[in-house]
Amino acid sequence: MTNKKYDYLVKKHTPKEDKVKYALIAFLVGGFLGLLGESLIRVYIMLFDISRNDASTYMIVTFIFFASLFTALGFFDKWVSKVKAGLLIPITGFAHSMMSAALDYKHEGPIYGIGSNVFKLAGSVIFYGVVSAWFFGLVRYLWEVLV
């Protein structure tokens, strides 16, 4: 079989994705999470009489807790398969990636299993987040100094 024929067969049998549909779903689900997050912030401000900054922290911790819980219970993956980036882009995706790795490698023990594998996907997110924050911080600093 030639490479061209193989490529043709792969392309023929690869399922087509409706990118516009998934983008719309991700937009709506992500928007709903934003609305839910803002609602939680307001509830925390009213219930606990705390600052918006503290309430935002509580909201993030709440999202992380529920994303981790739903991953451990096994149905977060099913939701992600339906709504894709709508759940993976916010902090819930980060929590899901860490919890999934922890669950996948728990049989290897707390050190060699969970400890060494929990940051497999999350580690790259942290690394590139820190590098890009440093870079944009430098750009902002130079902008303020030069302008």
CORKAHU-V712130 format. One record per run of one state. SS is the DSSP state (a for helix, b for strand, c for the rest). FROM is the first residue (numbers start at 1). LEN is the number of residues. Records with the same first field share a line. If there is no record, write none. Layout:
SS->FROM-LEN ; FROM-LEN
This chain:
c->1-2 ; 14-5 ; 49-3 ; 74-2 ; 84-1 ; 89-2 ; 105-1 ; 109-1 ; 118-4 ; 147-1
a->3-11 ; 19-30 ; 52-22 ; 76-8 ; 85-4 ; 91-14 ; 106-3 ; 110-8 ; 122-25
